[in-house]
Amino acid sequence: MKVPGRIRPQRSCLICLVFLLPACSLQLPFVGASADQIAIDASTPPPKRAADRPAKQQLATLPAGPTARPRARPIAKPVPRPRWRSIPPSYEVIGAASWYGIPFDGRLTANGEIYDMNGLSAAHKTLPFGTRIRVTNLDNGSSLILRINDRGPFIAGRILDVSRRAAQLLGFQQAGLANVRIVMVPRDETARRR
């Protein structure tokens, strides 16, 4: 009877032989060998292949030719990064939002920051990192400005993941989900708030 994932004893013996036979043919000095037994006889002729010769002899046998010179290569143009203004300022979406917390607290977010579940941040699938959005809970009317610093949510039908503290302030931590409106906040408005 065949058991999946189990190697039969005949195959394991064959595998051992395949790996052990080449190892037996290696000529290694014995542990208890004397220096006379290990020493190489100086009267033996040098090796015939160029690869077996010492490095100085190899350099002497190189054919004379033009010397190598560095070539100037064009510097690659940097790939343009999407700008904050590439998203229309009238960006507004309505959908389901959820929150994420304890399993991800202290781990790196998609933009390299350490996730703080007590901070005011959010995860969106496509908005650029650093984008500030106004999130309004349509069930109770509470509103909050969050910053995008992660990617997600990865569950169909959801448009935003917020931190635990943001879910508390928006009033849906206990429910877990809420219908929200996302509106992009213009840069001049966020600068005034600082």
NUGU-220850 format. One line per 8 residues: number of its first residue (from 1); their letters; for each residue y, x, z of N, C-alpha, C, O. Coordinates in nm, 3 decimals. Each point is the difference from the previous one (the first is absolute). Layout:
% residues N
NUM = A = Y/X/Z/Y/X/Z/Y/X/Z/Y/X/Z | ...;
END
This chain:
% residues 194
1 = MKVPGRIR = -0.118/0.083/0.000/0.118/-0.083/0.000/0.125/0.088/0.000/0.010/0.094/0.078 | 0.083/-0.127/-0.165/0.122/0.079/-0.011/0.105/-0.053/0.096/0.024/-0.121/0.009 | 0.037/0.212/0.062/0.109/-0.036/0.090/0.127/0.057/-0.060/0.008/0.122/-0.020 | 0.094/-0.206/-0.010/0.121/0.053/-0.062/0.072/0.098/0.093/0.010/-0.022/0.120 | 0.041/0.129/-0.179/0.076/0.098/0.075/-0.084/0.101/0.074/0.054/0.082/0.074 | -0.188/-0.085/-0.092/-0.087/0.094/0.071/-0.062/0.095/-0.101/-0.049/-0.045/-0.104 | 0.049/0.175/0.132/-0.059/0.100/-0.089/-0.146/0.017/0.038/-0.033/0.018/0.118 | -0.053/-0.024/-0.218/-0.142/0.018/0.026/-0.030/0.145/0.037/0.072/0.089/-0.044;
9 = PQRSCLIC = -0.178/-0.064/0.123/-0.030/0.137/0.045/-0.025/0.097/-0.116/0.034/0.118/0.010 | -0.094/-0.167/-0.120/-0.025/0.088/-0.113/0.131/0.050/-0.060/0.012/0.117/-0.035 | 0.084/-0.205/0.023/0.129/0.039/-0.057/0.074/0.096/0.092/0.063/0.095/-0.047 | -0.070/-0.118/0.177/0.072/0.087/0.091/-0.059/0.141/-0.004/0.074/0.098/0.010 | -0.207/-0.086/-0.024/-0.062/0.133/-0.012/0.044/0.067/-0.129/0.028/0.120/-0.001 | -0.020/-0.196/-0.106/0.042/0.055/-0.128/0.145/0.046/0.006/0.034/0.105/-0.055 | 0.050/-0.182/0.121/0.141/0.038/0.014/0.014/0.128/0.081/0.080/0.087/-0.034 | -0.158/-0.073/0.141/0.004/0.121/0.080/-0.044/0.121/-0.080/0.061/0.106/0.011;
17 = LVFLLPAC = -0.165/-0.120/-0.091/-0.048/0.111/-0.082/0.105/0.043/-0.101/0.019/0.119/-0.024 | 0.050/-0.216/-0.035/0.101/0.033/-0.101/0.111/0.084/0.062/0.052/0.090/-0.066 | -0.016/-0.117/0.188/0.110/0.073/0.062/-0.046/0.127/0.071/0.078/0.095/0.011 | -0.201/-0.090/0.037/-0.045/0.116/0.075/-0.054/0.112/-0.087/0.013/0.117/0.036 | -0.073/-0.148/-0.150/-0.056/0.105/-0.086/0.107/0.097/-0.050/-0.022/0.121/0.006 | 0.137/-0.167/-0.056/0.102/0.098/-0.041/0.050/0.083/0.117/0.036/0.116/-0.020 | -0.034/-0.170/0.139/0.047/0.076/0.116/-0.097/0.112/0.036/0.041/0.103/0.052 | -0.170/-0.122/-0.081/-0.099/0.103/0.029/0.014/0.120/-0.093/-0.041/0.110/0.035;
25 = SLQLPFVG = 0.098/-0.131/-0.153/0.010/0.109/-0.096/0.121/0.089/0.025/0.012/0.105/-0.064 | 0.078/-0.143/0.154/0.116/0.083/0.031/-0.045/0.122/0.077/-0.087/-0.008/0.087 | 0.146/0.122/-0.119/-0.035/0.123/0.071/0.112/0.033/0.097/0.100/0.062/-0.037 | -0.118/-0.103/0.158/0.098/0.026/0.103/-0.054/0.109/0.092/-0.121/0.007/0.023 | 0.209/0.080/0.030/-0.049/0.104/0.092/-0.055/-0.064/0.127/0.050/-0.102/0.048 | -0.152/0.163/0.005/-0.060/-0.051/0.122/0.091/0.028/0.117/0.082/0.092/-0.003 | -0.097/-0.170/0.106/0.084/0.016/0.118/-0.027/0.135/0.066/0.093/0.065/0.047 | -0.216/-0.023/-0.043/-0.034/0.125/0.068/-0.002/0.120/-0.092/-0.053/0.105/0.039;
33 = ASADQIAI = 0.107/-0.113/-0.161/-0.007/0.110/-0.095/0.096/0.111/0.041/0.105/-0.025/0.059 | -0.144/0.148/-0.091/0.085/0.115/0.033/0.104/0.019/-0.111/-0.009/-0.061/-0.106 | 0.106/0.147/0.133/0.106/0.025/-0.096/-0.055/0.066/-0.127/0.052/-0.023/-0.109 | -0.157/0.106/0.123/-0.059/0.065/-0.117/-0.065/-0.101/-0.092/0.005/0.015/-0.122 | -0.066/-0.119/0.178/-0.065/-0.101/-0.083/0.102/-0.086/-0.074/-0.028/-0.047/-0.110 | 0.145/0.024/0.170/0.101/-0.086/-0.061/0.091/0.077/-0.093/0.055/-0.060/-0.093 | -0.036/0.191/0.113/0.096/0.079/-0.079/-0.038/-0.001/-0.147/-0.118/-0.001/-0.035 | 0.220/0.001/-0.050/-0.021/0.000/-0.145/-0.001/0.145/-0.047/0.082/0.081/0.042;
41 = DASTPPPK = -0.175/-0.051/-0.127/-0.014/0.135/-0.052/0.118/0.032/-0.091/0.027/-0.075/-0.094 | 0.045/0.185/0.120/0.118/0.038/-0.079/-0.038/0.051/-0.138/0.085/0.006/-0.088 | -0.209/0.030/0.067/-0.040/0.053/-0.130/-0.030/-0.109/-0.102/-0.024/0.030/-0.117 | 0.026/-0.157/0.158/-0.026/-0.108/-0.095/0.119/-0.014/-0.094/0.115/0.014/0.043 | -0.141/-0.041/-0.171/0.110/-0.012/-0.096/0.085/-0.123/0.030/-0.050/-0.095/0.059 | 0.178/0.096/-0.099/0.087/-0.116/0.023/-0.049/-0.119/-0.080/-0.070/0.019/-0.100 | 0.103/-0.138/0.140/-0.046/-0.119/-0.072/0.057/-0.004/-0.142/0.109/0.050/-0.025 | -0.184/-0.109/-0.066/0.038/-0.003/-0.142/0.103/-0.109/-0.029/0.087/0.019/-0.084;
49 = RAADRPAK = -0.096/-0.134/0.152/0.092/-0.110/-0.029/0.137/0.028/0.059/0.011/0.059/0.107 | 0.094/-0.103/-0.177/0.136/0.022/0.047/0.027/-0.077/0.129/0.078/0.044/0.084 | -0.141/-0.159/-0.070/0.023/-0.081/0.119/-0.058/0.066/0.124/0.044/-0.028/0.111 | -0.146/0.118/-0.128/-0.062/0.066/0.113/0.071/0.129/0.040/-0.031/0.058/0.104 | 0.126/-0.012/-0.185/0.073/0.124/0.030/0.107/-0.026/0.103/0.044/-0.114/0.017 | 0.000/0.218/0.053/0.113/-0.016/0.092/0.126/-0.040/-0.076/0.010/0.020/-0.121 | 0.085/-0.076/0.192/0.121/-0.053/-0.063/0.078/0.106/-0.076/0.054/-0.029/-0.106 | -0.045/0.154/0.158/0.076/0.105/-0.069/-0.062/0.031/-0.135/0.072/0.020/-0.098;
57 = QQLATLPA = -0.205/-0.015/0.092/-0.066/0.028/-0.128/0.018/-0.116/-0.097/0.012/0.021/-0.120 | -0.009/-0.143/0.171/0.020/-0.114/-0.088/0.137/0.005/-0.064/0.014/-0.028/-0.119 | 0.089/0.064/0.197/0.135/0.008/-0.055/0.011/0.108/-0.105/0.073/-0.016/-0.098 | -0.145/0.127/0.116/0.005/0.109/-0.097/-0.062/-0.040/-0.131/0.036/0.057/-0.104 | -0.127/-0.150/0.103/-0.070/-0.036/-0.123/0.068/-0.115/-0.074/-0.046/-0.039/-0.107 | 0.156/-0.016/0.161/0.068/-0.108/-0.070/0.064/0.053/-0.128/0.055/0.110/-0.001 | -0.062/-0.189/-0.107/0.062/0.047/-0.124/0.152/-0.001/0.013/0.059/-0.086/0.065 | 0.003/0.186/-0.130/0.147/0.008/0.003/0.055/-0.109/-0.091/-0.052/-0.023/-0.109;
65 = GPTARPRA = 0.155/-0.043/0.152/0.059/-0.108/-0.079/0.136/-0.035/0.055/0.052/0.067/0.089 | 0.007/-0.172/-0.143/0.133/-0.038/0.047/-0.005/-0.044/0.147/-0.096/-0.063/0.044 | 0.199/0.098/0.028/0.004/-0.037/0.141/0.038/-0.146/0.013/0.070/-0.056/-0.085 | -0.117/-0.004/0.190/0.029/-0.141/0.023/0.141/-0.015/0.053/0.044/0.075/0.088 | 0.027/-0.172/-0.142/0.136/-0.029/0.046/0.007/-0.146/0.042/-0.062/-0.085/-0.062 | 0.136/0.057/0.168/0.013/-0.141/0.039/0.077/-0.079/-0.104/0.099/0.047/-0.056 | -0.144/-0.169/0.032/0.068/-0.088/-0.094/0.086/-0.099/0.076/-0.035/-0.044/0.110 | 0.146/0.011/-0.168/0.085/-0.103/0.060/-0.055/-0.136/-0.042/-0.015/-0.029/-0.118;
73 = RPIAKPVP = -0.013/-0.052/0.217/-0.050/-0.134/-0.028/0.104/-0.101/0.045/0.067/0.020/0.101 | -0.054/-0.128/-0.174/0.099/-0.100/0.042/-0.044/-0.066/0.131/-0.118/-0.026/0.023 | 0.215/0.000/0.061/-0.026/-0.066/0.127/-0.021/-0.148/-0.028/0.076/-0.062/-0.075 | -0.179/0.007/0.135/-0.029/-0.142/-0.021/0.112/-0.085/0.059/0.051/0.028/0.109 | -0.014/-0.129/-0.182/0.105/-0.090/0.048/-0.057/-0.086/0.112/-0.114/-0.047/-0.010 | 0.191/0.027/0.115/-0.051/-0.085/0.108/-0.016/-0.144/-0.046/0.080/-0.050/-0.080 | -0.183/-0.015/0.131/-0.025/-0.138/-0.036/0.103/-0.086/0.073/0.016/0.012/0.121 | 0.054/-0.097/-0.193/0.101/-0.081/0.068/-0.065/-0.097/0.098/-0.093/-0.073/-0.035;
81 = RPRWRSIP = 0.143/0.073/0.156/-0.051/-0.091/0.102/0.073/-0.133/-0.012/0.117/-0.004/-0.039 | -0.184/-0.104/0.070/0.068/-0.128/-0.007/0.114/-0.006/0.100/-0.017/0.037/0.117 | 0.130/-0.081/-0.161/0.118/-0.007/0.085/0.006/-0.134/0.071/-0.065/-0.097/-0.038 | 0.144/0.094/0.143/0.017/-0.121/0.079/0.056/-0.111/-0.086/-0.034/-0.117/0.019 | 0.120/0.153/-0.113/0.065/-0.100/-0.084/-0.090/-0.051/-0.112/0.037/-0.094/-0.071 | -0.156/0.154/0.054/-0.088/-0.044/-0.108/-0.056/-0.141/0.027/-0.045/-0.066/-0.093 | 0.048/0.022/0.218/-0.043/-0.136/0.034/0.125/-0.086/0.002/0.101/0.038/0.058 | -0.107/-0.152/-0.120/0.121/-0.083/-0.004/0.048/-0.037/0.140/-0.082/-0.032/0.086;
89 = PSYEVIGA = 0.213/0.037/-0.062/0.050/-0.030/0.133/-0.023/-0.145/0.042/0.014/-0.034/0.117 | -0.049/-0.052/-0.213/-0.025/-0.140/0.034/-0.147/-0.026/0.030/-0.047/-0.113/-0.012 | -0.026/0.217/0.051/-0.143/-0.011/0.029/-0.021/-0.097/0.116/0.053/0.021/0.109 | -0.131/-0.126/-0.133/-0.031/-0.098/0.105/-0.139/-0.055/-0.026/-0.031/-0.045/-0.111 | -0.054/0.048/0.214/-0.139/-0.044/-0.012/-0.034/-0.083/0.123/0.045/0.029/0.111 | -0.124/-0.133/-0.131/-0.050/-0.081/0.110/-0.152/0.006/-0.001/-0.063/-0.015/-0.105 | 0.005/0.038/0.222/-0.146/0.008/0.009/-0.045/0.022/0.142/0.078/-0.014/0.095 | -0.206/0.048/-0.081/-0.061/0.018/0.133/0.017/0.144/0.046/-0.016/0.095/-0.077;
97 = ASWYGIPF = 0.047/-0.080/0.206/0.011/0.133/0.061/-0.094/0.006/0.119/-0.026/-0.100/0.067 | -0.025/0.219/-0.042/-0.086/0.024/0.116/0.054/0.123/0.073/0.095/0.063/-0.046 | -0.156/-0.030/0.159/0.043/0.121/0.071/-0.121/0.088/0.026/-0.113/-0.046/0.006 | 0.141/0.176/0.011/-0.107/0.095/0.031/0.047/0.092/0.111/0.117/0.035/0.007 | -0.211/0.003/0.080/0.042/0.072/0.119/-0.096/0.105/0.050/-0.005/0.110/-0.055 | -0.072/-0.141/0.159/-0.073/0.099/0.080/-0.087/0.096/-0.081/0.009/0.120/0.023 | -0.093/-0.165/-0.116/-0.085/0.100/-0.069/0.080/0.103/-0.079/-0.050/0.110/-0.025 | 0.173/-0.144/-0.016/0.078/0.089/-0.085/0.109/0.074/0.076/0.065/0.088/-0.056;
105 = DGRLTANG = -0.043/-0.121/0.182/0.107/0.061/0.079/-0.026/0.150/0.015/-0.108/0.040/0.042 | 0.208/0.042/-0.076/-0.012/0.145/0.011/-0.057/0.066/-0.123/-0.005/0.123/-0.007 | -0.039/-0.200/-0.091/-0.054/0.058/-0.124/0.112/0.015/-0.102/0.107/-0.058/0.015 | -0.135/0.136/-0.119/0.100/0.020/-0.105/0.009/-0.122/-0.090/-0.101/-0.061/-0.036 | 0.225/0.028/-0.001/0.021/-0.107/-0.098/-0.003/0.061/-0.139/-0.016/0.121/-0.015 | 0.031/-0.204/-0.086/-0.008/0.048/-0.138/0.114/0.095/-0.035/-0.015/0.082/-0.090 | 0.128/-0.092/0.158/0.110/0.092/-0.031/0.000/0.123/0.090/0.093/0.080/-0.009 | -0.193/-0.063/0.095/-0.014/0.121/0.080/0.053/-0.012/0.142/-0.016/0.093/0.079;
113 = EIYDMNGL = 0.079/-0.203/-0.045/0.048/-0.020/0.136/-0.117/-0.041/0.090/-0.105/-0.044/-0.047 | 0.125/0.059/0.176/-0.100/-0.048/0.096/0.032/-0.146/0.031/0.113/-0.033/0.035 | -0.213/-0.053/-0.049/0.021/-0.142/0.020/0.022/-0.030/0.148/-0.077/0.045/0.085 | 0.183/-0.121/-0.057/0.031/-0.043/0.136/-0.004/-0.152/0.000/0.086/-0.065/-0.060 | -0.184/0.008/0.128/-0.013/-0.146/-0.002/0.112/-0.069/0.077/0.018/-0.121/-0.012 | 0.059/0.198/0.090/0.113/-0.057/0.072/0.132/0.022/-0.073/0.106/-0.034/0.052 | -0.112/0.091/-0.171/0.119/0.019/-0.081/0.021/-0.120/-0.093/-0.082/-0.091/-0.006 | 0.194/0.094/-0.064/0.030/-0.109/-0.094/-0.023/0.051/-0.142/0.091/0.049/-0.066;
121 = SAAHKTLP = -0.215/-0.061/0.021/-0.036/0.047/-0.133/-0.093/-0.101/-0.065/-0.050/-0.093/0.064 | 0.027/0.114/-0.195/-0.085/-0.092/-0.076/-0.074/0.075/-0.108/0.037/0.111/-0.039 | -0.143/-0.173/-0.010/-0.078/0.054/-0.112/0.007/-0.099/-0.115/-0.023/-0.120/0.017 | 0.057/0.173/-0.136/0.009/-0.083/-0.120/-0.073/0.073/-0.111/-0.008/0.123/0.001 | -0.046/-0.199/-0.097/-0.081/0.061/-0.106/0.083/0.080/-0.100/-0.047/0.102/-0.049 | 0.169/-0.146/0.018/0.073/0.064/-0.110/0.141/0.046/0.033/0.052/0.086/-0.071 | 0.012/-0.139/0.173/0.138/0.041/0.029/0.005/0.147/0.037/-0.090/0.050/0.067 | 0.195/0.022/-0.109/0.010/0.144/0.034/0.012/0.022/0.150/0.053/-0.084/0.073;
129 = FGTRIRVT = -0.103/0.200/-0.029/0.012/0.036/0.140/0.147/0.013/0.037/0.080/0.049/-0.078 | -0.047/-0.094/0.198/0.137/0.007/0.047/0.082/-0.123/-0.034/0.113/-0.014/0.047 | -0.168/-0.076/-0.127/0.072/-0.122/-0.035/0.012/-0.087/0.124/-0.096/-0.018/0.075 | 0.215/-0.037/-0.055/0.021/-0.090/0.113/-0.004/-0.143/-0.051/0.062/-0.034/-0.101 | -0.138/-0.048/0.173/-0.017/-0.140/-0.041/0.031/-0.091/0.118/-0.022/0.036/0.116 | 0.073/-0.154/-0.147/0.019/-0.102/0.102/-0.118/-0.095/-0.009/-0.024/-0.063/-0.103 | -0.051/0.054/0.212/-0.118/-0.087/0.007/0.037/-0.120/0.086/0.043/0.015/0.114 | -0.059/-0.136/-0.170/0.031/-0.124/0.072/-0.128/-0.080/0.016/-0.067/-0.030/-0.099;
137 = NLDNGSSL = 0.034/-0.006/0.222/-0.115/-0.085/0.027/0.042/-0.143/-0.034/0.088/-0.056/0.065 | -0.152/-0.003/-0.165/0.037/-0.134/-0.045/-0.045/-0.108/0.097/0.049/-0.113/-0.008 | -0.142/0.144/0.098/-0.047/-0.098/0.096/0.098/-0.023/0.115/0.016/-0.112/0.047 | 0.051/0.220/-0.001/0.092/-0.015/0.113/0.142/0.048/-0.029/0.088/-0.017/0.085 | -0.062/0.075/-0.202/0.135/0.040/-0.039/0.045/0.136/0.050/0.111/0.041/-0.031 | -0.192/0.031/0.109/0.042/0.132/0.048/0.000/0.101/-0.115/-0.080/-0.009/-0.093 | 0.172/0.105/0.102/0.022/0.095/-0.108/0.014/0.141/0.057/0.044/0.017/0.113 | -0.082/0.083/-0.193/-0.002/0.137/0.047/0.010/0.094/-0.120/-0.051/-0.032/-0.107;
145 = ILRINDRG = 0.118/0.148/0.123/0.005/0.100/-0.106/-0.105/0.107/0.031/-0.002/0.057/0.109 | -0.085/-0.031/-0.207/-0.108/0.098/0.015/0.012/0.105/-0.110/0.064/-0.022/-0.102 | -0.128/0.136/0.126/-0.002/0.109/-0.098/-0.142/0.019/-0.051/-0.094/0.002/0.079 | 0.078/0.013/-0.210/-0.132/0.021/-0.061/-0.038/0.147/0.020/0.072/0.090/-0.043 | -0.188/-0.067/0.107/-0.048/0.137/0.018/-0.150/0.013/-0.024/-0.058/0.105/0.027 | -0.006/-0.211/-0.079/-0.145/0.005/-0.019/-0.037/-0.090/-0.117/0.082/-0.078/-0.049 | -0.207/0.089/0.005/-0.052/-0.084/-0.108/-0.096/-0.102/0.059/-0.072/0.029/0.095 | 0.071/-0.147/-0.153/-0.087/-0.108/0.045/0.074/-0.130/-0.019/0.110/0.003/-0.055;
153 = PFIAGRIL = -0.161/-0.113/0.094/-0.133/-0.024/0.055/-0.105/0.000/-0.111/0.032/-0.023/-0.117 | -0.154/0.049/0.154/-0.108/0.009/-0.097/-0.092/-0.122/0.008/-0.119/0.009/-0.030 | 0.175/-0.120/0.071/-0.073/-0.126/0.005/0.068/-0.096/-0.097/0.123/-0.015/0.004 | -0.201/-0.048/-0.089/0.056/-0.088/-0.103/0.081/-0.113/0.063/-0.039/-0.056/0.102 | 0.151/0.024/-0.164/0.083/-0.110/0.046/0.109/0.038/0.097/0.084/-0.083/0.035 | -0.082/0.208/0.009/0.105/0.044/0.093/0.097/0.092/-0.073/-0.040/0.077/-0.087 | 0.167/-0.086/0.123/0.100/0.082/-0.069/0.061/0.107/0.090/0.067/0.090/-0.051 | -0.089/-0.097/0.182/0.065/0.094/0.090/-0.083/0.018/0.127/-0.057/-0.096/0.052;
161 = DVSRRAAQ = 0.051/0.219/-0.003/-0.055/0.032/0.132/0.115/0.054/0.083/0.072/0.089/-0.045 | -0.053/-0.141/0.165/0.107/0.048/0.086/-0.060/0.062/0.125/-0.117/-0.021/0.031 | 0.197/0.099/0.040/-0.046/0.061/0.125/-0.015/-0.107/0.108/0.049/-0.112/-0.015 | -0.117/0.149/0.123/-0.023/-0.097/0.107/0.131/-0.047/0.062/0.016/-0.119/0.028 | 0.078/0.212/-0.006/0.129/-0.037/0.059/0.077/-0.095/-0.091/0.064/-0.094/0.048 | -0.070/0.117/-0.179/0.067/-0.090/-0.094/-0.063/-0.139/0.005/0.070/-0.100/-0.007 | -0.203/0.094/0.019/-0.068/-0.130/0.010/0.040/-0.072/0.128/0.015/-0.123/0.000 | 0.004/0.197/0.110/0.046/-0.061/0.124/0.139/-0.060/-0.017/0.025/-0.114/0.040;
169 = LLGFQQAG = 0.066/0.193/-0.100/0.137/-0.047/-0.017/0.011/-0.114/-0.100/0.088/-0.086/0.011 | -0.178/0.085/-0.110/0.000/-0.109/-0.098/-0.077/-0.122/0.051/0.008/-0.107/-0.059 | -0.082/0.122/0.167/-0.066/-0.112/0.064/-0.135/-0.039/-0.056/-0.038/-0.117/0.008 | -0.035/0.212/-0.066/-0.133/-0.037/-0.050/-0.108/0.097/0.045/-0.104/0.011/-0.067 | 0.125/0.061/0.177/-0.103/0.093/0.046/-0.127/-0.074/0.040/-0.110/0.043/-0.035 | 0.122/-0.153/0.106/-0.118/-0.075/0.044/-0.072/-0.064/-0.118/-0.123/-0.001/-0.005 | 0.198/-0.054/-0.089/-0.060/-0.067/-0.116/-0.063/0.102/-0.096/-0.103/-0.029/-0.061 | 0.164/0.145/0.048/-0.053/0.103/-0.090/0.054/-0.008/-0.140/0.015/0.103/-0.066;
177 = LANVRIVM = 0.017/-0.223/0.017/0.053/-0.021/-0.135/0.123/-0.088/0.008/0.014/-0.082/0.091 | 0.076/0.100/-0.189/0.119/-0.086/-0.007/0.048/-0.006/-0.144/-0.020/0.095/-0.076 | 0.082/-0.204/0.040/0.067/-0.011/-0.130/0.137/0.063/0.015/0.078/-0.039/0.087 | -0.049/0.136/-0.172/0.126/0.073/0.011/0.072/0.006/-0.134/-0.060/-0.017/-0.106 | 0.190/0.042/0.115/0.081/0.028/-0.119/0.045/0.145/0.013/0.052/0.041/0.104 | -0.071/0.037/-0.211/0.042/0.139/-0.002/0.119/0.010/-0.095/-0.008/-0.042/-0.115 | 0.117/0.098/0.164/0.120/0.023/-0.081/0.040/0.146/0.018/0.008/0.048/0.113 | 0.018/0.022/-0.224/0.043/0.138/0.010/0.143/0.005/0.053/0.087/-0.075/-0.044;
185 = VPRDETAR = -0.064/0.166/0.138/0.132/0.016/0.060/0.075/0.107/-0.078/-0.053/0.111/-0.016 | 0.174/-0.140/-0.034/0.077/0.103/-0.072/0.031/0.119/0.090/0.009/-0.014/0.122 | 0.008/0.130/-0.182/0.024/0.122/0.078/0.128/-0.007/0.080/0.004/0.049/0.113 | 0.101/-0.108/-0.168/0.126/-0.004/0.073/-0.012/-0.083/0.129/0.068/0.028/0.098 | -0.153/-0.130/-0.099/-0.019/-0.081/0.121/-0.074/0.078/0.107/0.031/-0.012/0.119 | -0.129/0.092/-0.158/-0.074/0.078/0.099/0.087/0.114/0.053/-0.016/0.040/0.115 | 0.107/0.012/-0.197/0.088/0.108/0.047/0.097/-0.053/0.106/0.032/0.072/0.095 | 0.015/-0.195/-0.110/0.092/-0.058/0.097/-0.067/-0.021/0.135/0.066/0.007/0.104;
193 = RR = -0.197/-0.032/-0.104/-0.070/-0.030/0.125/-0.027/0.126/0.082/-0.025/-0.010/0.120 | 0.030/0.127/-0.179/-0.032/0.123/0.072/0.108/0.046/0.089/-0.013/0.103/0.067;
END
